[in-house]
């Protein structure tokens, strides 16, 4: 019974989060382009967003996940 309650609560919380994010994502018109857009050729509308920090974090998380999986597999093979 506790397991069913856990699954229902998890499903309900994920559904609520998806609903809230969808409602917040549609909040009106997009912002206007930058002031130099179209004067000297088309400038990018979003500018230069840095992705270096996010890429490093994702790489570290992936390496940690892989190390954990390897450790668990290695631990099981030693126990046998």
N, CA, C and O of each residue as an XYZ file, in Angstrom:
320
protein
N       0.821     -1.193      0.000
C       0.000      0.000      0.000
C       0.871      1.265      0.000
O       0.578      2.235     -0.700
N       1.948      1.235      0.799
C       2.831      2.398      0.839
C       3.482      2.630     -0.516
O       3.696      3.770     -0.928
N       3.794      1.543     -1.202
C       4.425      1.672     -2.507
C       3.481      2.339     -3.514
O       3.916      3.166     -4.316
N       2.194      1.984     -3.476
C       1.223      2.600     -4.373
C       1.076      4.085     -4.069
O       0.991      4.902     -4.985
N       1.046      4.433     -2.804
C       0.932      5.855     -2.427
C       2.145      6.618     -2.921
O       2.020      7.742     -3.406
N       3.326      6.009     -2.799
C       4.551      6.650     -3.280
C       4.471      6.908     -4.781
O       4.804      8.003     -5.233
N       4.037      5.923     -5.557
C       3.939      6.087     -7.009
C       2.877      7.121     -7.385
O       3.099      7.936     -8.281
N       1.725      7.096     -6.708
C       0.692      8.087     -6.994
C       1.176      9.493     -6.675
O       0.935     10.423     -7.444
N       1.856      9.651     -5.546
C       2.375     10.965     -5.168
C       3.427     11.441     -6.169
O       3.437     12.612     -6.548
N       4.305     10.544     -6.596
C       5.330     10.903     -7.579
C       4.711     11.310     -8.913
O       5.103     12.318     -9.500
N       3.748     10.530     -9.390
C       3.091     10.850    -10.649
C       2.350     12.181    -10.557
O       2.411     12.997    -11.476
N       1.652     12.393     -9.447
C       0.912     13.635     -9.265
C       1.848     14.840     -9.199
O       1.547     15.881     -9.783
N       2.966     14.719     -8.505
C       3.895     15.843     -8.403
C       4.529     16.168     -9.756
O       4.702     17.341    -10.087
N       4.878     15.145    -10.541
C       5.442     15.392    -11.872
C       4.402     16.038    -12.781
O       4.733     16.949    -13.540
N       3.162     15.588    -12.718
C       2.105     16.174    -13.535
C       1.885     17.636    -13.172
O       1.705     18.472    -14.058
N       1.898     17.953    -11.888
C       1.709     19.348    -11.451
C       2.875     20.202    -11.919
O       2.664     21.324    -12.381
N       4.104     19.698    -11.810
C       5.268     20.473    -12.268
C       5.201     20.743    -13.765
O       5.529     21.843    -14.211
N       4.777     19.747    -14.548
C       4.671     19.954    -15.992
C       3.584     20.967    -16.326
O       3.757     21.786    -17.228
N       2.474     20.918    -15.613
C       1.394     21.856    -15.847
C       1.821     23.278    -15.510
O       1.537     24.206    -16.267
N       2.496     23.457    -14.388
C       2.940     24.787    -13.973
C       3.975     25.334    -14.944
O       3.929     26.516    -15.282
N       4.908     24.503    -15.403
C       5.921     24.993    -16.332
C       5.293     25.365    -17.677
O       5.744     26.314    -18.319
N       4.277     24.648    -18.111
C       3.608     24.969    -19.367
C       2.853     26.284    -19.250
O       2.865     27.088    -20.182
N       2.206     26.509    -18.136
C       1.454     27.750    -17.931
C       2.409     28.938    -17.844
O       2.119     29.999    -18.398
N       3.534     28.782    -17.164
C       4.491     29.879    -17.042
C       5.219     30.159    -18.346
O       5.656     31.288    -18.567
N       5.361     29.170    -19.211
C       6.095     29.357    -20.455
C       5.333     30.228    -21.450
O       5.946     30.814    -22.342
N       4.031     30.324    -21.318
C       3.236     31.082    -22.275
C       2.752     32.373    -21.631
O       1.562     32.532    -21.358
N       3.683     33.294    -21.391
C       3.328     34.505    -20.671
C       3.206     35.741    -21.549
O       3.235     36.848    -21.010
N       3.076     35.628    -22.835
C       2.857     36.802    -23.661
C       3.756     36.830    -24.883
O       4.279     35.807    -25.324
N       3.921     38.042    -25.419
C       4.723     38.233    -26.623
C       6.210     38.099    -26.319
O       6.641     38.359    -25.196
N       7.002     37.691    -27.324
C       8.448     37.611    -27.119
C       9.043     39.019    -27.018
O       8.428     39.973    -27.494
N      10.202     39.166    -26.421
C      10.815     40.488    -26.315
C      11.255     40.995    -27.686
O      11.502     40.193    -28.586
N      11.355     42.300    -27.855
C      11.781     42.845    -29.157
C      13.250     42.514    -29.417
O      14.008     42.274    -28.478
N      13.654     42.500    -30.696
C      15.056     42.216    -31.014
C      15.958     43.357    -30.538
O      15.460     44.440    -30.232
N      17.270     43.138    -30.472
C      18.183     44.194    -30.047
C      18.114     45.412    -30.961
O      17.601     45.329    -32.077
N      18.622     46.524    -30.492
C      18.496     47.783    -31.234
C      19.248     47.771    -32.554
O      18.848     48.483    -33.475
N      20.312     47.001    -32.690
C      21.085     46.990    -33.937
C      20.616     45.898    -34.888
O      21.292     45.628    -35.881
N      19.529     45.288    -34.629
C      19.042     44.205    -35.484
C      18.572     44.768    -36.818
O      17.651     45.584    -36.861
N      19.195     44.340    -37.889
C      18.794     44.741    -39.223
C      19.529     45.952    -39.756
O      19.402     46.242    -40.946
N      20.293     46.680    -38.950
C      21.007     47.857    -39.449
C      22.248     47.462    -40.235
O      22.411     47.883    -41.380
N      23.112     46.671    -39.648
C      24.342     46.227    -40.307
C      24.268     44.723    -40.556
O      25.171     43.986    -40.161
N      23.242     44.280    -41.181
C      23.027     42.856    -41.328
C      22.224     42.371    -40.124
O      21.981     43.135    -39.190
N      21.836     41.180    -40.142
C      21.030     40.651    -39.055
C      21.916     40.179    -37.904
O      22.719     39.259    -38.058
N      21.761     40.806    -36.780
C      22.456     40.391    -35.564
C      21.667     39.254    -34.929
O      20.455     39.167    -35.127
N      22.317     38.390    -34.179
C      21.564     37.318    -33.518
C      20.610     37.894    -32.482
O      20.960     38.819    -31.748
N      19.413     37.347    -32.428
C      18.394     37.887    -31.534
C      18.713     37.644    -30.075
O      18.336     38.455    -29.229
N      19.390     36.561    -29.750
C      19.643     36.233    -28.360
C      20.989     36.687    -27.858
O      21.245     36.610    -26.656
N      21.854     37.152    -28.719
C      23.187     37.517    -28.279
C      24.045     36.276    -28.115
O      23.728     35.206    -28.634
N      25.124     36.439    -27.392
C      26.033     35.313    -27.166
C      25.841     34.756    -25.771
O      26.369     35.308    -24.806
N      25.111     33.695    -25.652
C      24.890     33.069    -24.345
C      26.028     32.097    -24.060
O      26.304     31.222    -24.881
N      26.701     32.232    -22.901
C      27.800     31.314    -22.594
C      27.267     29.921    -22.238
O      26.345     29.784    -21.434
N      27.855     28.902    -22.846
C      27.431     27.544    -22.528
C      28.557     26.755    -21.886
O      28.390     25.567    -21.608
N      29.689     27.376    -21.645
C      30.846     26.675    -21.106
C      30.614     26.096    -19.727
O      30.981     24.949    -19.472
N      30.002     26.874    -18.818
C      29.811     26.397    -17.456
C      28.841     25.226    -17.411
O      29.081     24.245    -16.707
N      27.755     25.321    -18.153
C      26.778     24.244    -18.178
C      27.351     22.975    -18.774
O      27.063     21.872    -18.307
N      28.166     23.134    -19.809
C      28.788     21.973    -20.443
C      29.755     21.286    -19.486
O      29.812     20.057    -19.442
N      30.509     22.060    -18.724
C      31.445     21.485    -17.754
C      30.692     20.745    -16.655
O      31.110     19.664    -16.238
N      29.595     21.310    -16.186
C      28.810     20.669    -15.129
C      28.223     19.360    -15.637
O      28.282     18.348    -14.938
N      27.656     19.363    -16.842
C      27.096     18.137    -17.402
C      28.168     17.069    -17.616
O      27.910     15.883    -17.412
N      29.368     17.481    -18.025
C      30.458     16.533    -18.214
C      30.863     15.900    -16.886
O      31.083     14.691    -16.809
N      30.960     16.725    -15.837
C      31.320     16.197    -14.517
C      30.242     15.256    -13.984
O      30.561     14.218    -13.403
N      28.977     15.604    -14.173
C      27.899     14.730    -13.718
C      27.915     13.404    -14.471
O      27.707     12.348    -13.873
N      28.158     13.452    -15.774
C      28.238     12.227    -16.566
C      29.413     11.352    -16.147
O      29.286     10.129    -16.081
N      30.558     11.973    -15.864
C      31.718     11.209    -15.415
C      31.449     10.581    -14.044
O      31.828      9.436    -13.800
N      30.803     11.320    -13.163
C      30.458     10.777    -11.850
C      29.489      9.620    -11.953
O      29.638      8.621    -11.249
N      28.500      9.740    -12.817
C      27.524      8.665    -13.023
C      28.213      7.419    -13.576
O      27.954      6.305    -13.120
N      29.088      7.611    -14.559
C      29.816      6.478    -15.123
C      30.726      5.823    -14.098
O      30.827      4.597    -14.061
N      31.391      6.616    -13.266
C      32.262      6.067    -12.230
C      31.451      5.274    -11.215
O      31.890      4.216    -10.765
N      30.294      5.762    -10.857
C      29.447      5.048     -9.900
C      28.986      3.713    -10.482
O      29.014      2.693     -9.792
N      28.560      3.715    -11.755
C      28.125      2.476    -12.389
C      29.282      1.468    -12.463
O      29.088      0.278    -12.217
N      30.483      1.951    -12.804
C      31.641      1.079    -12.875
C      31.956      0.513    -11.495
O      32.265     -0.673    -11.374
N      31.883      1.337    -10.456
C      32.176      0.896     -9.091
C      31.199     -0.190     -8.642
O      31.603     -1.192     -8.053
N      29.923      0.013     -8.923
C      28.924     -0.979     -8.527
C      29.158     -2.294     -9.271
O      29.066     -3.367     -8.674
N      29.457     -2.218    -10.558
C      29.720     -3.431    -11.336
C      30.985     -4.124    -10.836
O      31.015     -5.348    -10.710
N      32.022     -3.349    -10.552
C      33.297     -3.903    -10.071
C      33.094     -4.534     -8.687
O      33.664     -5.587     -8.401
N      32.306     -3.912     -7.848
C      32.036     -4.427     -6.502
C      31.299     -5.762     -6.579
O      31.606     -6.677     -5.814
N      30.339     -5.888     -7.483
C      29.603     -7.136     -7.658
C      30.513     -8.255     -8.168
O      30.399     -9.397     -7.725
N      31.410     -7.932     -9.092
C      32.289     -8.966     -9.650
C      33.277     -9.456     -8.604
O      33.668    -10.622     -8.644
N      33.690     -8.616     -7.677
C      34.593     -9.043     -6.612
C      33.875     -9.916     -5.584
O      34.482    -10.811     -4.996
N      32.580     -9.656     -5.366
C      31.824    -10.427     -4.398
C      31.554    -11.843     -4.891
O      31.366    -12.754     -4.085
N      31.534    -12.034     -6.184
C      31.261    -13.372     -6.740
C      32.483    -14.174     -6.704
O      32.476    -15.331     -7.123
